[in-house]
Amino acid sequence: MEPARVTANGIEFAYYEWGDGDRLALCLHGFPDDAGTFDTLAPRLAAAGFTVVAPFMRGYGPTDPAPDGDYSAGALGRDALALADALTEAENLVDPVVVGHDWGAVAAYAAATIDPEVFTHLVGMAVPPGFPTNALGNPRQWLRSWYMGFFQLPDLSERALRAEEFALIELLWGLWSPEWSYSETRIESVKGTFRAPGTVAAALAYYRQFARGLVARNPFADRERGGIEVPGLVVAGADDGCIGSELFADADDAFAADCRAVAVRGAGHFMHRERPAAVAAEVTDFVGR
């Protein structure tokens, strides 16, 4: 599938598209991954009446890098809002929903905080909205998040990510979803995205700017406003080796709107790939309400 392109928030995004429904489902990927991660979930959303769009996030593969070097949670949220605006107008779509995995979930939480009027529903997978503060009080999570500290090291982390044909990606997938038998085609697609000029630097910038942002505030949710005002579904993998499922227990505390948290049994960090039918059933039931 060849990606299409759209300009939003000053960036030309490459994206994949499925379906021809009258509602937009904007699906946002995380690390280390790319837009193709949704090719098992997207057909199910399309069958439920959505036009599904999965862009390569800013700086990833064929999408432009950030023109101002901004890879903060706020920038990701503004991308999501601008993409929803551009795509609904270009394709005459209505009632957009946002589905984010990993960094895509961060983008979804940020978008709903910046402007709660754009998306009717929010699905966040693999990262809970309270992660920054909850992780600080969880020593076990410090160990799981070792890579975030490593990624702060300039040059060394870039070289480590590229080493041995991106073997670190395979290591992380294995640690985060230990029972997942991913295909060679899928891992090679992601490695191909990371071979694109600038992708490694951009992907690591997400983590470096996130760490700096933690000093100031929780970038996922604005508690001063009373929480996220968009109805939410927060999905965890019960066996996630990246972020423990216990950190999702109070996900609804970050929401002023209704929120439901679900733990998918027999799945890790990439639950939408490991148990696509179960995750798709949860998501389609939620966004179809």
N, C-alpha and C positions, 0 to 999 in steps of 0.2 A: 504494500500500500504506500503510495506516494503522499507525503503530507501536503496539505493546503497551507495558505498563509493569510494572516490578518494582522493589521497594525492596531495596537492598543497600548495606551499609556506610554507612547513614544518608542515602542519596541515592535519589531516585526516578529510575530510568533509563528512557528510552524506547528501544525496540528493535524491530528487524525480525526475523522468524522464517521459516525455510524448512524443509520436510521434517518427518518424523515418526519418524525412527529412534530407537533406544534409547540412543544415545551423544550427548553434547553436544559441539558444536564452537563455542566462544566466539570470535568474530571481532571484533577491536578495531582501529578505524581510527586514522589519523594526521592530520597537518596538511599543507595545508589541504584537508580532506576531511570526510566524514561517514559514517554507517553504511551508506548506499546504495552505497558503493564495493565492497561484497562481492556485489552482485547478479549478477555473472558467475561468481564462485567458489562461492557458496553452493549453487546448484542441483546442482553437481557433487558437493559434499560430501554434500548430502542424498541423492543417488542412491547414494552409497557407504554409507548407513546411519546418517547423523547427523541429529539435530535441530540446525539451525544458528541461532545467535542472534548478531546484530550490534547492539550497543547504541551509542547516541550517547554518547561519552565525557563524563565529568563537565564540566559547564559548556557543552557544545555543544548548541545548538538546544533541542529539547524536554526534554532531561535537565536536572535541577536543577544549579545551581552548587554548588561546594564549600561546605558550611555553615561551615567554618572557614577558608576561603580557601586550602586546601592543594591545590596542583597539582603536587606533587613526584612523582618516580618511585615512591617508596614508597607514596604515596596511590593512584596508578594501579594498582600491584600489588595493594594490598589491595582495591581495587574489583574486580579480576579474580577474586580468590579468593572474595569475598563473592557476586559474581554467579554463579560456578560453584556455590556452595553453595545459593543461593536457587533457581536454575533446575533443578538436578538434583533437589532436593526437590519443587518445585512440579510438575514434569513427569515425575517418576519416571524420570530418566535416569541413566546410569552412565558410568564411564570418560571423563571430560571431557578434551578437548584444547583448547589455546589457540592461536589463529592471530592474530598481530599484525602490522600494517603501520605503519612509521614510529613515531609515539608509541605505537601499539598494540604494537609490538615491545618498546619500552621497558617497557611495562606487563607484558608476558609475561615478560621476563627478571626483572623485579623480583618478580613473583608467585612464580616458580619458586625464587627465592632466599629469599623469606620463608617459603614452605611448599612443599617439593618433593614432598609427598605428594598434592597436589590434582589436578594434571594429569598424565596419562600421557605426553603428547607436547607439545612446544613448537615452533611454527613462528614464526620472526622474519623479517620481510621488510623490506628497504630500510635497516635500521639494524643494524649488527653489535654484538654484546655488548661488544666492546672499544673501541667508538667514542671515548669520552672520552679515553682515554690514547693510542690510536693517532693520533688527529687532532692531538694536540699536537706530534707529531714529523713532521707532513706539511704543509709550507707550501702545497702545492697545495690541500689540504683547507681551510686557512684561507680561501682565496679563495672556495671553493665555499660556505663557511659564513658568508658576509658578512651574510646576513639575520639570523643569530642575534645578532650584535653590534648590528645595527640595531634589533632588537626589544627591546633593553635600554633604548632611549630612551623615556621616558614621554611620553605625549600625541602626540608626533610619529609614532611607529609606529602608534598607533591610527588617527590621521587618514590616514596613508598606506595602511593596509590597507582602510579604507572608501572611499577616493577613487575617483572615476570608476567607480562601481558595482563595487568590488572588483576593479579591473583588476590589482592585485598578485597575486591568485590565478592569473589567467591567465598572468601573466609567470612566476611560479614553476613552474607546470605546464609551460610551454614550455621553460624552462631545465633543468628536472629530467628531463623525458621529451621530448626534442626531436623524436622521430619519431612521437609519439602524436597521432593524429587523434581527439581526444575529442569526444563529442557535445555539442551545445548543451544538451540536456536534463540531462546529467550536471553540467556546470559551473553551470548555473542552479540545480540542486538544492543544490549546495554553497554557492553564494552566498546562497540562501534560508536555509540553516542559519546562516550568518554574520550575516544580518540580524536574527536572533532576539536579543532584549535580553540582553546579558551575554556573548554568545559571543566577540566580539572580545577583550574584556578577559580572559576565561578562557583563550583560545587563546594569547595573548601571555604570560600568567602561567606557562604550562607552560615557556616558554623562559627566563623571568626566574628562576624558582625552580630550574630545571636549572642555570643558570649559577652561582647561589650554591652549589648542592650540590657542584659540581665542586671547590670549594675544599677541601671536607672529604674526599670519597671518590668512587670510581667508583660511581654509583647503579645500574648495570646488573647487576653481578655481585659476589658476595662471595667474593673470592679467599682470604680467611682460612679459609673453610670448604672450600676446595679446588675451588671452581667450582660451576656450576649442575648439580644432580643429576637433572635431567629430560632425557631424550633430546631432542636438538634438530635441527631442520632450519633452516639460515640461508640465506635467498635474497636474492641481489643482482641488480640489473639491470646487465648488462655496460656499458650506455651511460648510467648514472645520472649526471646533472649535479649532484646534491645531495650524495651521498656516494660517493666513488670506489670502484669494485669492489675495488681493491687493499687497502682497509681490511678486507675480509672474509677475507683470506688465512689469518689465524690465529684465526678465529672459534672453533675447537675448543679453544683455550687457555683460554677462559672456562668450559668445561664439564668437570665430573668424569664425567658420563655421556657416552655416544656422541653425536657431533655430526657432521653432514655439511653442508658449504657448497656451494651451487650458484649459478652465474652464468647468468642467462637471457640468451641472445643476442638481439639485436634489440629490447631493452627497456631502459627507463630506470627511474626511481624508482617508477613506478606499474606495475610489471611484471605484476601480477595483472589489470590492466585492458588492458594492451597485448598480452599473450600469455596470455590466460586459460586456454586448453586446456593449454599447456605447464606453466604454474604449477599448475593443478589436478591434473595428472597427478603432478607431484612431491609435492604435498601429500597427495593421497589415498593414494598408494603409501606414504608415510611414516607417516601417522596410522593406516593400516589394518593395520600390522604388529602 
